[in-house]
Amino acid sequence: MDPDGPSRTRTALSIEDAKYESSMTKTLYSYVRRGRLWEAMDLCRASDEPWRAASFAGARYFTDDFVDGESEEDFCSGNTNRDLWKVTCLAIAKEPTFDPYERAVYAALAGNVEYALPVCKTWEDYVWLHYNYYVEHVVEQQLATVPLAIPPNDEFQSQDAPEVVKLPADLFDWLSRSENPDVQVAAQNPFRIFQAMIILDRIDPLLMSVHHQLVAGSNAIAQLPTVLRFLVHMILALRSVSYPITALESSDFIIKTYIDLLIAARMNSVIAIYVGQLPSALQVECYAQFLQGNTEDKFVRKDYIVQGADCGINMQKALKRTVELAFHSGIFLDPLPARADAVYIAPLDTDVSDASYKHIRALEWLLFDPGHKADAVVSAARLIRRCLVHGHVHVARHVLAMLPAKDAVEPRWRDVAVAEAEMLERRDIMGLRGLDPVQRVAAHASVEYTLYAGILDCFEGVVEWTRFFGLRPLKGLGDSDALTTFAYRDWLQTLEVHEFRFFCWKWFPIIYIQAKTEKISQLLRGRIMQISILSPSDGGLSGAEGAFLKYVFTLTMEYRWSQAKSVNSRFN
């Protein structure tokens, strides 16, 4: 009934009342600490302490609805002399006999730091208390420039010296060296460091610092996935409101690192969204790295292409780069053999290795969209060329089975190749310069790819012919000749049934079953020479790879036909 009694009479409350008052003031401080002053006032009234609610009401600034344009009625509210009210609040805060939380409440309302510090327990408490002072101080300065209808009573102005409070830049450094171990540990938490940098408007130094730590090693940052997720979304939020981030390289690097974590965690469904936030050059490289390591089924991979296009990624460049990255492994890293005659030509029924299968599947990325057909032919020709150099004919055959030459090569590319050949023959330099460079590359690749298909058809025919010719029956044990035996007749009948003569008629009409087989080898050499002539100078068969390929297949075919001749000699 007498709220001033204890301070006036210097007597203590009963134990039960003291506990109630302590709990009440602590609750009120928590309300003020959270900016919920009006709810604190409601609690006071509900607790039969309206006098305390009235003491809090002095925090309300004076407003005139008519002047402020909020109402046509002349309605005024708020405190016209906050200076006097603040002096009273500070007097309560200075009273050592009052409960610490009660002193802290009135100190916070008056914008004082010193008398509220004793109740601060956490890093957040210290930061809030100091910034409450900063805000109150700035508001006071601004209001001092506005003339009041009722001048404040100078008789009650505080004569105390201005309070010395740490500047914002010094505050966080002081907290990191706090004598309170809990506060000191909390100040080292990454998220509190981020909060401090955001409060100080030091976004760019923050991003550059994280960038350098990531480059130095991800172990330097605790809770890395969570930290990166927060930073990435903070960057995206700031970009959405056009905040001027100048540390673009650092912000992009952080997003790229987060994408790498998503790829490692196989969060494939959201990767395109974040890749779309990178610059166009990084988009292509980053999404290509994701795609080239993806081994899901064909339909799922097609969805990733659609997602990338929806997120603004240049999928033609990304898919082309995906194949290039896939080709940076396996057979493409092997050096050319030392000698052509040392190359082992693998049998056609050899199993495809995992590394080669990865290269073949990489070509599928370019087969989903017909618009990427030219890139698919260029990449397929490159893969076949490398396979043939190392004698991997079985791999080259799988490539041609996936992308048949008759379906892959378009007539317009052949027309460009013919036009270029005619211009070269006429030495029409201006005409060559007028050709579309992209079309020229597609034309060269299409010719090379078509000739590869012919070479492999020819090679398969030679292998099959040699195999079947080796099944020709030998002479009988008696006087009977093999040509008259039933076995030979069956062999000849099988030859006619399976039409093995198709090979001779297809490649050289005047070749007969047992004669002039050398002409096939000559035809093969001619085709290889055609590839050498028609391939572009920047990567076709005119380089060391192509020269080696010519020798490999020349020796291979000569070896195959020598086998056929040796088999044939057994019957002559």
VOGU-3710 file (C-alpha; in Angstrom, 3 decimals, decimal comma):
1> mdpdgpsrtr> 0,000/0,000/0,000  3,000/2,263/0,479  5,430/1,677/-2,433  7,878/4,322/-1,140  7,790/2,979/2,396  10,913/0,784/2,312  13,097/3,525/0,813  11,651/6,277/3,004  11,792/4,382/6,302  14,873/2,361/5,414
11> talsiedaky> 13,134/-0,860/6,350  13,082/-4,144/4,500  10,033/-5,941/3,147  8,958/-9,274/4,498  10,560/-12,287/2,867  7,435/-13,203/0,873  6,893/-9,622/-0,316  10,575/-9,265/-1,173  10,435/-12,422/-3,316  7,307/-11,175/-5,053
21> essmtktlys> 8,849/-7,767/-5,774  12,056/-9,366/-7,065  10,121/-11,643/-9,390  7,935/-8,741/-10,515  10,816/-6,381/-11,305  12,714/-9,137/-13,112  9,672/-9,822/-15,288  9,230/-6,122/-15,989  12,867/-5,851/-17,042  12,411/-8,755/-19,456
31> yvrrgrlwea> 9,461/-6,883/-21,015  11,465/-3,663/-21,338  14,457/-5,625/-22,617  12,284/-6,948/-25,448  10,769/-3,560/-26,296  7,343/-4,494/-24,919  6,878/-1,528/-22,582  3,118/-1,279/-23,017  2,699/-4,922/-22,028  4,819/-4,226/-18,941
41> mdlcrasdep> 2,419/-1,420/-18,056  -0,549/-3,774/-18,487  1,130/-6,253/-16,145  1,567/-3,520/-13,536  -2,102/-2,586/-13,680  -3,140/-6,246/-13,521  -0,908/-6,650/-10,448  -2,513/-3,718/-8,633  0,495/-1,484/-9,194  -0,938/1,306/-11,355
51> wraasfagar> 1,541/3,757/-9,898  4,357/1,787/-11,498  2,553/1,776/-14,875  2,212/5,570/-14,575  5,951/5,866/-13,958  6,613/3,921/-17,168  4,171/6,078/-19,176  6,616/8,978/-19,094  8,615/7,199/-21,788  5,956/8,072/-24,359
61> yftddfvdge> 7,027/10,913/-26,624  4,774/13,941/-26,989  2,616/13,821/-30,125  0,026/16,155/-31,613  -2,201/14,285/-34,052  -3,339/17,486/-35,729  0,197/18,696/-36,371  1,347/15,257/-37,407  -1,530/15,014/-39,879  -2,905/11,819/-38,342
71> seedfcsgnt> -6,202/13,378/-37,258  -8,184/16,572/-37,805  -8,912/16,734/-34,082  -6,560/18,585/-31,782  -5,551/15,566/-29,698  -2,251/15,603/-27,826  -0,640/12,798/-25,855  2,721/11,822/-24,426  5,270/13,438/-22,170  6,013/17,109/-22,783
81> nrdlwkvtcl> 8,989/17,102/-20,445  10,891/13,862/-20,827  14,006/15,469/-19,424  12,347/15,806/-16,043  11,039/12,262/-16,230  14,485/10,916/-17,126  16,044/12,732/-14,166  13,525/10,960/-11,929  14,264/7,588/-13,549  17,994/8,084/-13,015
91> aiakeptfdp> 17,367/8,956/-9,367  15,610/5,598/-8,931  18,384/3,792/-10,829  21,041/5,306/-8,550  19,316/4,184/-5,359  21,454/1,269/-4,031  18,708/-0,066/-1,738  16,356/-0,839/-4,621  16,171/-4,216/-6,303  18,831/-4,526/-9,070
101> yeravyaala> 16,225/-5,278/-11,729  14,086/-2,309/-10,706  17,129/-0,063/-11,018  17,898/-1,654/-14,398  14,341/-1,001/-15,641  14,475/2,712/-14,941  18,093/2,972/-16,118  17,135/1,390/-19,457  14,120/3,681/-19,824  16,339/6,709/-19,224
111> gnveyalpvc> 18,971/5,467/-21,671  21,556/4,795/-18,981  24,153/2,009/-19,157  26,008/2,135/-15,856  23,157/1,150/-13,511  21,764/-1,585/-15,734  25,067/-3,400/-16,309  24,827/-5,483/-13,096  21,849/-7,446/-14,443  23,427/-8,164/-17,842
121> ktwedyvwlh> 24,240/-11,855/-18,096  24,587/-12,580/-21,813  26,284/-11,121/-24,861  22,901/-10,019/-26,166  22,116/-8,199/-22,908  25,260/-6,080/-23,158  24,721/-5,267/-26,832  21,073/-4,331/-26,334  21,824/-2,106/-23,348  24,499/-0,128/-25,192
131> ynyyvehvve> 22,450/0,272/-28,344  19,475/1,339/-26,263  21,720/4,153/-25,034  22,863/4,996/-28,586  19,279/5,246/-29,851  18,101/7,303/-26,893  21,071/9,632/-27,259  20,472/10,213/-30,978  16,752/10,799/-30,426  17,528/13,329/-27,698
141> qqlatvplai> 19,863/15,229/-30,002  17,241/15,397/-32,734  14,424/16,440/-30,402  16,606/19,197/-28,953  16,425/20,923/-32,347  12,589/20,938/-32,326  10,880/23,856/-30,451  8,361/22,724/-27,855  5,063/24,386/-27,050  5,846/23,991/-23,339
151> ppndefqsqd> 9,512/24,632/-22,525  11,063/22,138/-20,105  11,617/23,181/-16,491  15,340/23,885/-16,284  15,233/23,737/-12,490  15,043/19,937/-12,706  17,640/19,409/-15,408  20,306/16,900/-14,453  23,609/18,460/-13,495  25,514/15,143/-13,798
161> apevvklpad> 28,408/14,862/-16,208  27,525/13,068/-19,450  27,896/9,312/-19,185  30,957/7,845/-20,921  29,899/4,834/-22,972  31,960/2,689/-25,304  31,624/3,417/-28,994  29,997/0,704/-31,141  33,310/-0,330/-32,735  34,897/-0,737/-29,296
171> lfdwlsrsen> 31,916/-2,457/-27,726  32,291/-5,799/-29,515  36,033/-5,889/-28,979  35,418/-5,284/-25,268  32,890/-8,125/-25,155  35,360/-10,511/-26,792  37,723/-9,783/-23,860  35,013/-9,814/-21,193  35,844/-11,024/-17,698  32,683/-13,099/-17,828
181> pdvqvaaqnp> 33,775/-16,400/-19,461  30,291/-17,097/-20,808  30,168/-13,722/-22,553  33,692/-14,167/-23,879  32,851/-17,571/-25,363  29,596/-16,250/-26,804  31,469/-13,381/-28,474  33,521/-15,941/-30,416  30,452/-17,669/-31,808  30,353/-17,224/-35,607
191> frifqamiil> 26,784/-16,005/-35,636  27,443/-13,354/-32,994  30,461/-12,234/-35,004  28,189/-11,966/-38,058  25,601/-10,082/-36,005  28,247/-7,626/-34,812  29,505/-7,033/-38,361  25,963/-6,511/-39,634  25,215/-4,067/-36,807  28,399/-2,158/-37,628
201> dridpllmsv> 27,473/-2,188/-41,344  30,667/-4,003/-42,234  29,191/-6,526/-44,657  32,049/-6,416/-47,166  34,830/-7,005/-44,573  32,751/-9,869/-43,199  32,417/-11,551/-46,602  36,102/-11,070/-47,410  37,117/-12,504/-44,039  34,986/-15,621/-44,563
211> hhqlvagsna> 36,344/-15,923/-48,105  39,934/-15,940/-46,862  39,127/-18,498/-44,170  37,476/-20,788/-46,701  40,495/-20,548/-48,976  42,784/-21,299/-46,032  40,736/-24,366/-45,092  37,142/-25,124/-44,213  38,186/-26,433/-40,773  38,901/-22,853/-39,737
221> iaqlptvlrf> 35,132/-22,191/-39,459  33,009/-24,027/-36,918  29,543/-25,224/-37,974  30,513/-24,708/-41,608  27,305/-25,956/-43,323  25,068/-23,888/-41,055  27,313/-20,848/-41,329  27,410/-21,041/-45,123  23,658/-21,491/-45,360  23,116/-18,353/-43,284
231> lvhmilalrs> 25,673/-16,299/-45,234  24,329/-17,366/-48,614  20,771/-16,437/-47,738  21,965/-13,187/-46,187  23,749/-12,345/-49,443  20,662/-13,184/-51,479  18,454/-11,109/-49,169  20,788/-8,105/-49,425  20,882/-8,417/-53,210  17,092/-8,526/-53,341
241> vsypitales> 16,936/-5,101/-51,658  19,781/-3,728/-53,821  22,223/-3,427/-50,938  25,569/-2,280/-52,408  27,844/-5,279/-51,845  31,268/-4,454/-53,286  32,978/-7,720/-52,292  31,458/-9,502/-55,276  34,239/-12,048/-55,640  33,945/-13,053/-51,988
251> sdfiiktyid> 30,151/-13,315/-52,076  30,267/-15,453/-55,224  32,946/-17,678/-53,701  30,796/-18,237/-50,600  27,790/-19,198/-52,753  30,014/-21,503/-54,828  31,348/-23,201/-51,675  27,809/-23,714/-50,424  26,861/-25,275/-53,768  29,780/-27,691/-53,397
261> lliaarmnsv> 28,370/-28,720/-50,017  24,937/-29,253/-51,563  26,485/-31,425/-54,276  28,359/-33,467/-51,666  25,128/-33,874/-49,682  23,266/-34,833/-52,902  20,726/-32,038/-52,503  20,401/-32,103/-56,282  16,913/-30,663/-56,539  17,942/-27,190/-55,282
271> iaiyvgqlps> 21,398/-26,828/-56,818  20,202/-25,047/-59,973  18,509/-22,366/-57,833  21,772/-21,350/-56,170  23,863/-21,732/-59,320  21,502/-19,266/-60,986  22,607/-16,620/-58,461  26,214/-16,700/-59,708  27,657/-14,651/-62,591  27,161/-16,270/-66,003
281> alqvecyaqf> 30,772/-17,487/-66,294  30,654/-19,156/-62,885  27,207/-20,566/-63,615  28,509/-22,587/-66,544  31,547/-23,965/-64,697  29,695/-24,693/-61,466  26,691/-26,409/-63,041  28,950/-28,377/-65,379  30,874/-29,717/-62,383  27,588/-30,823/-60,843
291> lqgntedkfv> 26,320/-32,491/-64,017  29,528/-34,331/-64,919  29,564/-36,070/-61,539  25,903/-37,079/-61,773  25,200/-40,770/-62,436  21,402/-40,833/-62,134  19,146/-42,231/-64,810  18,481/-40,478/-68,078  15,111/-38,994/-67,169  16,355/-37,454/-63,922
301> rkdyivqgad> 19,332/-35,917/-65,703  17,010/-34,403/-68,275  15,101/-32,734/-65,419  18,331/-31,103/-64,260  18,712/-29,562/-67,714  15,186/-28,151/-67,519  15,810/-26,809/-64,006  19,033/-25,149/-65,118  17,316/-23,445/-68,043  14,492/-22,238/-65,760
311> cginmqkalk> 17,086/-20,674/-63,432  18,688/-18,710/-66,261  21,757/-20,904/-66,822  23,140/-21,086/-70,371  22,624/-24,827/-70,765  24,306/-25,109/-74,181  27,590/-23,864/-72,724  27,074/-25,778/-69,488  26,462/-29,100/-71,247  29,414/-28,578/-73,560
321> rtvelafhsg> 31,605/-27,832/-70,546  30,204/-30,915/-68,787  31,525/-33,166/-71,544  34,885/-31,369/-71,506  35,221/-31,969/-67,765  34,289/-35,627/-68,182  36,995/-35,947/-70,853  39,646/-34,682/-68,406  40,150/-38,199/-67,114  40,947/-41,740/-68,150
331> ifldplpara> 42,164/-42,268/-71,665  42,459/-38,531/-72,336  45,192/-38,274/-69,713  47,182/-41,178/-71,155  50,114/-40,154/-73,382  50,379/-41,363/-76,951  52,037/-44,789/-77,194  55,756/-44,757/-77,977  55,380/-46,809/-81,171  52,475/-47,479/-83,447
341> davyiapldt> 53,271/-51,160/-83,796  53,127/-51,489/-79,992  49,441/-50,520/-79,804  47,192/-53,379/-78,819  43,949/-53,408/-80,773  41,356/-54,730/-78,362  38,871/-57,337/-79,621  35,466/-56,011/-80,526  33,803/-58,096/-77,806  35,946/-56,587/-75,021
351> dvsdasykhi> 33,967/-55,222/-72,069  33,872/-51,441/-71,775  35,735/-50,202/-68,686  34,069/-47,958/-66,105  36,217/-45,005/-67,177  35,262/-45,430/-70,837  31,616/-45,925/-69,919  31,749/-42,619/-68,058  32,981/-40,920/-71,245  30,229/-42,511/-73,315
361> ralewllfdp> 27,519/-41,496/-70,834  28,882/-37,951/-70,771  27,869/-37,648/-74,432  24,236/-38,220/-73,396  24,125/-34,692/-71,964  24,359/-33,372/-75,526  21,696/-35,695/-76,918  18,665/-34,477/-74,949  18,203/-31,371/-77,103  18,516/-31,501/-80,928
371> ghkadavvsa> 20,004/-28,009/-80,759  23,151/-29,508/-79,223  23,676/-32,022/-82,030  26,676/-30,203/-83,478  28,455/-30,219/-80,118  27,561/-33,885/-79,720  29,175/-34,799/-83,048  32,306/-32,771/-82,258  32,688/-34,424/-78,851  31,897/-37,902/-80,174
381> arlirrclvh> 34,519/-37,527/-82,930  37,048/-36,449/-80,325  36,271/-39,474/-78,150  36,455/-41,937/-81,041  39,726/-40,417/-82,227  41,323/-40,921/-78,835  39,934/-44,456/-78,532  41,284/-45,490/-81,919  44,727/-44,080/-81,127  44,920/-46,396/-78,123
391> ghvhvarhvl> 43,354/-49,331/-79,949  40,031/-49,237/-78,088  37,945/-50,132/-81,117  35,234/-51,686/-78,938  34,642/-48,336/-77,173  34,448/-46,485/-80,479  31,851/-48,970/-81,676  29,705/-48,276/-78,583  29,877/-44,543/-79,313  28,685/-45,089/-82,878
401> amlpakdave> 25,920/-47,366/-81,650  24,662/-44,609/-79,342  25,006/-41,897/-81,987  24,771/-43,413/-85,486  26,433/-41,327/-88,177  23,366/-41,380/-90,430  21,261/-39,788/-87,674  23,864/-37,419/-86,247  25,233/-35,781/-89,374  23,000/-33,214/-91,059
411> prwrdvavae> 23,134/-32,588/-94,824  23,785/-28,865/-94,367  27,072/-29,645/-92,622  28,150/-31,766/-95,570  27,226/-28,881/-97,873  29,469/-26,565/-95,852  32,312/-29,096/-96,037  31,938/-29,395/-99,814  31,772/-25,615/-100,204  34,898/-25,203/-98,112
421> aemlerrdim> 36,728/-27,851/-100,150  35,833/-26,068/-103,371  36,985/-22,728/-101,946  40,263/-24,278/-100,862  40,747/-25,687/-104,324  40,106/-22,251/-105,863  42,105/-20,564/-103,075  39,123/-18,364/-102,358  40,347/-16,729/-99,138  37,495/-14,207/-98,936
431> glrgldpvqr> 34,936/-16,953/-99,367  36,496/-18,957/-96,531  36,360/-15,941/-94,258  32,669/-15,546/-95,024  31,785/-19,025/-93,752  30,230/-19,321/-90,314  32,960/-20,571/-87,902  30,440/-22,640/-85,956  29,164/-24,274/-89,119  32,733/-24,985/-90,244
441> vaahasveyt> 33,539/-26,801/-87,011  30,330/-28,835/-87,311  31,152/-29,613/-90,951  34,670/-30,817/-90,140  33,405/-32,941/-87,264  30,590/-34,442/-89,333  32,985/-35,487/-92,105  35,417/-36,918/-89,591  32,631/-38,728/-87,750  31,211/-40,201/-90,967
451> lyagildcfe> 34,620/-41,502/-91,995  35,134/-43,001/-88,553  31,900/-44,908/-89,048  33,237/-46,173/-92,362  36,550/-47,196/-90,828  34,872/-49,150/-88,057  32,501/-50,852/-90,503  35,497/-51,826/-92,594  37,434/-53,010/-89,563  34,512/-55,076/-88,285
461> gvvewtrffg> 34,175/-56,636/-91,707  37,866/-57,557/-91,815  37,678/-59,096/-88,346  34,559/-61,064/-89,172  35,945/-62,133/-92,532  39,186/-63,317/-90,937  37,268/-65,213/-88,260  34,976/-66,939/-90,709  37,715/-67,642/-93,189  39,573/-69,423/-90,415
471> lrplkglgds> 36,663/-71,863/-90,148  37,328/-73,160/-93,658  37,731/-76,991/-93,412  41,206/-78,502/-93,871  41,994/-81,363/-96,233  40,708/-84,801/-95,301  42,844/-87,672/-94,026  42,583/-89,694/-97,210  42,878/-88,894/-100,844  39,729/-86,841/-100,742
481> dalttfayrd> 40,182/-83,125/-101,266  38,731/-80,606/-98,874  36,928/-78,932/-101,730  34,893/-82,057/-102,257  34,136/-82,843/-98,622  30,761/-82,325/-97,032  32,378/-80,032/-94,423  33,545/-77,652/-97,102  30,158/-77,683/-98,790  28,518/-76,839/-95,436
491> wlqtlevhef> 31,011/-74,025/-94,895  30,325/-72,615/-98,351  26,587/-72,888/-97,808  26,905/-71,041/-94,493  28,874/-68,342/-96,306  26,049/-67,849/-98,766  23,306/-67,996/-96,103  24,928/-65,328/-93,889  25,901/-63,308/-96,950  29,429/-62,593/-95,875
501> rffcwkwfpi> 30,023/-61,373/-99,380  28,119/-58,206/-98,421  31,371/-56,874/-97,049  33,154/-57,170/-100,383  30,255/-55,806/-102,415  29,692/-52,943/-99,996  33,237/-51,686/-99,956  34,654/-52,690/-103,316  32,376/-54,320/-105,887  35,168/-56,137/-107,780
511> iyiqakteki> 36,505/-57,897/-104,699  35,812/-61,609/-104,753  35,815/-64,080/-101,906  39,383/-65,356/-102,297  41,106/-62,637/-104,282  42,206/-59,015/-104,204  41,651/-58,626/-100,429  44,575/-56,191/-100,298  42,405/-53,576/-101,961  40,320/-53,295/-98,796
521> sqllrgrimq> 43,416/-52,312/-96,870  44,206/-49,708/-99,516  40,679/-48,377/-99,287  41,055/-48,081/-95,515  44,302/-46,161/-95,875  42,556/-43,825/-98,287  39,780/-43,135/-95,836  42,258/-42,333/-93,070  44,039/-39,954/-95,423  40,694/-38,294/-96,188
531> isilspsdgg> 40,138/-37,687/-92,492  43,616/-36,208/-92,198  42,944/-33,772/-95,033  39,432/-32,719/-94,044  39,984/-32,366/-90,278  40,468/-28,842/-88,915  43,976/-27,751/-88,069  43,100/-27,046/-84,445  42,399/-30,524/-83,237  41,623/-33,010/-85,978
541> lsgaegaflk> 43,878/-35,698/-87,370  46,458/-33,239/-88,665  48,209/-33,188/-85,263  50,422/-35,765/-83,618  47,363/-37,747/-82,549  46,121/-38,041/-86,099  49,490/-38,973/-87,556  49,837/-41,700/-84,969  46,325/-42,957/-85,703  47,208/-43,421/-89,378
551> yvftltmeyr> 50,187/-45,578/-88,533  48,270/-47,610/-85,952  45,503/-48,565/-88,316  47,765/-49,140/-91,272  49,813/-51,616/-89,257  46,694/-53,135/-87,746  45,062/-53,761/-91,084  48,264/-55,173/-92,511  48,462/-57,551/-89,560  44,830/-58,603/-89,980
561> wsqaksvnsr> 45,253/-59,301/-93,661  48,475/-61,188/-93,051  46,449/-63,409/-90,732  43,867/-63,928/-93,459  46,576/-64,783/-96,006  48,181/-67,286/-93,642  44,829/-68,971/-93,100  44,196/-69,003/-96,835  47,614/-70,511/-97,552  46,680/-73,602/-95,621
571> fn> 44,178/-74,478/-98,325  46,404/-73,770/-101,337
//
